[in-house]
């Protein structure tokens, strides 16, 4: 088991310095602490990966932050499992662009088999371009239709799609359902 329970900080220590990288990998990988790989003024945020062959878990209350600071871009986060990935409620992945400038980063949460997604993601950029969040289940399709026409529309409650729900015929979510969420 590869598991971070404490604080790992590989953030850039000064303007224009390089940020570090963190890799947690094994058959089972977990993150219940804090990982910081933030940039500094003029220095892009770092890169964090938590990957496994069997199960990856981001426990409730854990944080991974690769945000830019000052005028800098955010870095990247990759959470992945060959089999099962869990992103618990109140766990957070943050890749914000710097408050004075800079773009949001890249966050991926994916699994080769199944996953549960209930955590918090932020790729915002107050003075830059919003970053990218890639959510990669085995498959999920967005269709152009009114609310109720997607066969997974009924599994969306309070703005959350319950990925633990069983596969349906097509695994579709309608654009109308997404629009109705506000």
Beta strands, then each sheet from edge to edge (+ up, - down):
strand 1: 2-4
strand 2: 7-9
strand 3: 21-31
strand 4: 34-36
strand 5: 47-58
strand 6: 63-65
strand 7: 76-81
strand 8: 84-87
strand 9: 92-94
strand 10: 106-111
strand 11: 114-117
strand 12: 120-122
strand 13: 132-136
strand 14: 141-143
strand 15: 156-157
strand 16: 160-161
strand 17: 172-174
sheet 1: 1+ 3+ 5+ 7+ 10+ 13+
sheet 2: 1+ 3+ 5+ 8+ 11+
sheet 3: 2+ 4+ 6+ 9+ 12+
sheet 4: 14+ 17+
sheet 5: 15+ 16-
end
